[in-house]
Amino acid sequence: MPTSRPIDLLIVEDDDGFREMAAEWMRRKGHRVEEAANGQEALKHCERRHFQVAIFDMNMPGISGLELLQRLKSDNVDTEIIILTGQATVENAVEAMKLGACDYLTKPFPLSELEQRCRMADDRWLLHKENRQLKAVIERSLPETVMVGESAAMREIGRLIKRVGPTDKAVLIEGESGTGKELVARALHQVSDRADKPLVTINCAALPEQLVESELFGHEKGSFTGAVAAKTGLFEVADGGTLFIDEIGELPTSLQPKLLRVLEDGTLRRVGSHQERRVDVRIIAATNRDLAREVSDGKFREDLYYRINVMSIVLPPLRERGDDITMLINNFLGPDWEIEDNAMSALQSYAWPGNVRQLINALERATILADDQLITLEDLPHEVVDASGNGRGAANLVGVKRLDAIERAHIIEVLRQEKGNKARASRSLGIHRRKLYRLIDRFEIDEASYR
């Protein structure tokens, strides 16, 4: 069905009376219209501004409508073009459609028919844009992760998401690295009115400074060394949806005014272009810095800070989330895995300076090292084990050392009996060969000990 939204429209016609009448008709219908009397003027308009739909008269002095069409299509301008033609040039209009025009009208025609064709062309433009967005989102998408936790802090986060998500306001998510800021951004998007539109993510800390501008705003072919083709920026990819700017505190100061402008009026220019493009994007930003202090120190623009901080959500570190650690462990491992009590105790008592991300990495490592779907203390990272006193308590440290010495001596004796054959030794010990290798490393057993 035709859309009722206003269209950014360019009318290129050398008949001044008809052009002005058509432009006035379209403006009364709510569309944003620019006029050009010839192809040269049209090119200047296209350099300054982006149009969803353009209307070209076929026969104009200088640059003809057909030449203008070819020029724009060779530059990959994403504008739907309607050709106007006289009765004698229908064949040329058909040829124009083969070159990329979306429709043609034969003069004379009622202006209501022209507007209907423009709306159909705009629907086509919108469909193409959504296809480009979908392709870009699929290429950049990350596996979806479920938020887990029933601590008081996480219940408050859930309440804020339900309240803030549907408001369409800019949100600033603050918290230490690894606390799950991107998960909160995804949750905010999912409960918003934009949930069926793209959610696009950029991490300012993960890109060299010179690439951040190109990623956010796009660039034109030849705008800098290596720009071999025009590129759509993430603001355009996210048009109608949500853009999540992670680590916004890392955004170069030179780009902060450009970001502020998009937030204020929805307009942007690609790198190397004078053409204004209009986008409708909700901004969710995240930082592990104290942005208020950054503002005081002159490292972050105050006006931009207040633009992105309309609503604020502060994520607690994992060490302040109580029993959520146990829930996260069980959720990640699933029902097919078991974990020994001393290993669980070590995981629960560790401070987790890297927060949830560090916990997940530790559990991934443990599942790789574990035997028979059972995670033991030996499968955990050294920093987790050492921080917990080997999971047995400092008071038992002497006894632990004595047991370790007995276990080491037993392994050496079995290796000696099996003449160093680790496959046979692991079978005699009743353990997996991979675990035997870990014990050899842990007890620093060299071949001289059992030869």
N, C-alpha and C positions, 0 to 999 in steps of 0.2 A: 504493500500500500504506500502511496506517496506520503512523504513526511511533511509535517507542518513547520519544521524548524527554518529559521532564516538562512539564506544562502549567500555566501560571498561570491558575487557575480561580476563578470567583466563583459561588457557589450562593445564589440568592435564593428563599427558601421560608418561608412563615409557619407551616408545620407543623414545630414544633421537633424532634419525634422523627425525622421523615423526613429533615429537613435535616442533623441531626447524624449520622445513620447514613450518609447519602450522602457527607458530607464525610469521615468516618472511612474509608470504603471507598476513596475517591479518594486520600487521604493514604497509605494502605497500598500503593497502586499507584504511589506515588512522585510524585504531583502536589502542587503548591503551592496550597493551597485557602484562600479566605476565605469567611466566611458572612455573610449578611444576612437578617434576619427580615422586612424590608419594603423597599419601594422607596426610602424616604428613606435608610435605612442603606446601600443599594446605591449610591446616588449619592455618598455620602461615601467609600465604598471606591474608587469609580471616580475620584474627585478625587485620591486619594492614590497610586493604583497602577494600572498598566496590566495588563489581562487579555487573554490570547489568546481564551479561551472563557468565556461566562457562561451560566448556567442560570436562567431566570426561570419561576416559577409564574405561570400566566395570571391566576388569581383571588386577589388579596391585598387586604387592607384598605388604604385610603389610595390610594397610587399603584399601579395595577394593572400586571401584567406587560406588557400592551400599551402603556400610557402610558410605562412605563419604557423599552421598546424605542424608541418614537417619540422620547423625550427624547435617548437616546444617539445614535441615527442622525442626528438634526438637528444634533448637535454633532460629527458626523463621527468618532465614536469607532471605532477600527479593532479591534473585538472581534466575534467570531462568537457569535451568540446562539441558544441552544436553548430552545424554549418547552415547558413542561410543562402538560398540559391534561387535564381530565376528559372522559369519553365524550361529555357533552352539549355540549362547547364546541369540537369539532373544527373547525367552520366558522371560529370565531375564530382558531384556530391557523393555518389556511390563510391567513387574512387577515394574520396576523402575518408569515408568510413573504413575502407580497407587500410588506410594509413593510420587509423586510430581514433577518428571522430566517433562519438557514440550515437549521433542522431543527425538528421537534417530536416529542414523545413523549406517548402517551396513557396515563394511569395506569390500572391498576398496571403495572409493568414490572420486570424483574430489574435489579439494579445493574450487572451485567456489560454489559447492553445500554446503559445510560446511559454507561458508560465508553467503549464502542465508538463511540457517537455523538459523544462529546467528542473522541476521537482523530480521527474523520473531520472534525469541525469545525476541529480544530487543523491538519490537513493543508490544509484550505481556506484558513485564515488564513495559513499559511506560503506557499502559492501566491500569494495576493494580495500578501503582503509582497515576494516575489521579483519579481513583476511591477512593483511600485512601484520597487523597487531598480533593475531593469533600465531602466525609463524614465528614472529620475534619472541613472543612469550614462551612458546614451546621450546625454542632453542635455548632460552635463558632460564627455564624453570628449574626449581630445586625440589627434591623429594619433600612431600608434605609431612610434617611432624606434629604429633598431638601434644598439647600442653597438659602436663601432669602435675597434680599437687592439690592438697586440701588444707594446707596451713592457712592461718589467718591472713597472712600476707598475700597468698595466692588467691584466696577467696575475694579479697579486696580488688586485686587485679582483674579478676573475672567480672566483678560488679562494674568496674570502670569501663571495661571493654563494651559491656552491654549498653551502658549509658552514652559513651563517647562515640562508639562506632557509627551509629546512624546519623550523627550530627553533620557530617561532611566538613567539619572544622579541621584545621591543621593540628597535628598531634606531635609532641616531642616525647620520645621514650628515653629515659635515662637509666643507666645501670652499668655495672662492671662488665667487662668482656666475658662472654660465655653465659650470660644470664638468660638468654632467649629473647632478645629484643625483636629479632625477625619473626619469631612465632607470634608475638603480640601484634606486630604489624599485620600479619596474615589474618589473625583473628579479627582485628578491627576492620579489615577489608571485607571479610566474609559476612559480617553483620551489617554492612553498609548498603546503601542503595546502589552502589557500584559493583556489587559482588559478581555480576555477570560480565563485567568489563575487566580489562587487564590489571593485574598487580605486577608492577615492574620494579626490580631491585637494582640499586647500584651501591657499591661500597667505596666511598671516597678514599679510604686508606689503602685499598688494594690496587689502585691505579696510579701511574705516574701523573704528576700535576698537569703535564701538557695534554694528556688524553682525557682528563675529566670533562673539560669543556666539550670536546667532540662527542663523548658518550652521552652527556646530558642534552646537548642542543643540536647535535648532528653537524655535518659539514658538507660543503659542495666539492665537486671534483676539482682537483688542482688547488685547493685552498691552502695546502701546506704539503711539504715533501712527504710522499707516501700516500696522499689522498688520491688514489687512482680511480675512485668512483664516488659518487654522492652517497651519503649515509644518513639514514633517518635517526635522529636523536631519541633518547629514551622518553623525553617529554612527549614527543609525537606518538611514540609507541604506546604510551600510557594514556593517550587522549581519551577522555570519558571515564577513565579508571583511576587508579592510585599509583603514585610513585613513592617508593620507600627509599629514602636516602640514608644509608647507614654510615655511621661515623661522620656525621655532617661537620663536626668540629675540625676535620681534616680538609674541609673545602677551602681551596686557595682564596685568599682575600680578594684577588683580582676578579674572581667569578661571583663573589657574593652580591654585588649590585645587579648582575644579570639574573641571578636566581630571584632576587627581590622583585625585579620587574615582572617576571612571570607570575609570581604570587600576587602582585598588585593588580595587573590588568590582563593576564593570560596571554601575553604576546612574547614572541621570541624570534631571534634570527639565528639561522645556522652559521657556523664558522665559514667565513668567506662569502657570505650572502648579505645583501641589503634588503632582502624580501622579508616582510613581517609575516609570521604564521601565528595563528590563534589556537590555543589549546585550553581544554577544561580538565584539569588534573587536581586531585586531592593529594596533598603532601603529608606524608608521615616521615618524620626524621628520628634518628637515634644517635646517641652519643655516650661514650664512657668518660667524657671530660666534664668538668664543671664549667658549663658555658657562661653562667653568670659571671664567674671570675674571668673567663676569657674576654667577655665584654668589657669588664673593668680594666683589664690589661691592654685593651685596644687590639686584640687579636681576632675579635669577631664583631661584626656590625650589630649595633644595638637594635636598629630598626628591623633587621632580618631576624634577630633573636626573638623579638616580640611577635613577628609574623608566624614563625614556626612553633611558638610556644603558646598558642591559644589554649590548648589543653595539654596537661603534662601527666605522664604515667612513670612512676619510679619503680624499677624492678629490684627486689631484694636479692642479695647474694645467697648462694646455696647454703652457706653456713648458718644463715638466719631462718631457714625454712623447716627446721625440725624434722618430723617424720616424712617429709616429702622425699628425702634421700632414699628411704626404703621403697617408697612407691615408685620412684624413678628407676631404681635397680630392677624391681620386679617387672615393671612395664617393659624395660628394654630387653631383659633376658627372656621373658615369656615363660609359659608353663613347662617347657621341655628342659629347662636348666635348673640345677640345684646349686646352692652355695653354702660352703661350710660356715659354721657359726663364727669362728675366729676371723674368717675372711669378711663376713658381713659386718662384724664388729669393727674391723679396721676401716672399712668403707664408711661406716656411719660416724666414726670419730674423727676422720680426716677433715681438715679445714677447707679443702677444695678452692684454692686461690683462683683456679681457672673456671670455677663454677660448673654448670651443667655440661658445658662442652668438654671439660677435662674429665668429668665423671664418665661420660659416654665413651671417650677415648680409652679410659682405663678398662671399662667393661668390654669394649671391642677387643682390646689386647688380651684380656683374660679368656674370652671365648676362643681365641685362636690357640692359646697355650694349653687350655684345660683338656683333660682326658675324661672320656665317658660322661660328657655333659655335666661335670661337677667342677665348680670353681673353688680352688683352695687358696690359702694364703700365698703359696708360691707362684700363683698365676697373676698376682697383682703387681703393679709397679713398685719399685724399691721405695720411692718417697712415701707411698701410702703405708707400706709395711713398717718402715723405720719410724714413722711418726706415731704409730700405735704401739711401739715397744714389741714389734713382731706379733701383735695381736694377743699377747699372753699376759702382759702387765710387767712392769719393771721389777716387781718383787720376786718374780719367778725367773729372772734373767739367768741366774747361776744354774738353775735346773734345766733351762732351755739349752744353755751351752753344753751341759753334760749330755743331754739327749742328742744334740746335734753331733757330738763327738762319737757317740755310740752308733748313730745312723751312718756317719761317714765311714767308720771302721768296718761296718757290715757291708757296705757297698764295695769297699776296696777288697774285702775278702771274697765276695762273690765274683768280682771281676778277675781276681787272681785265679779262682777255681775254673773260670770259663776261658782262661788264657787271653783276656782282653776282648773277647768277642761280645760286643755290646748287645747284639740281638738275643743271644742265649742268656746273657746276664739279666736283661730286662725281664725275660720270661721266668727266670729263677726267682727274681724279686717280686714278680706278680704285678709289674707296672708297665706302662707303655714306654717304648724306646725313647720317645721324645721327652718324657719326664725324666728318664735316666740321664739324658744329656743335660737337662736343667740342673739336676742334683750334682752332677759332676762339676758343672760351672759354679754352682753355689758353694760347694765344699772345697773348691779349688783342688780337685783330684787330678794329678798329672799321670802320665803313663808309667813314670818311674815308681809310682806308689804300688802298682800291682803287677809289674813285670818280674 
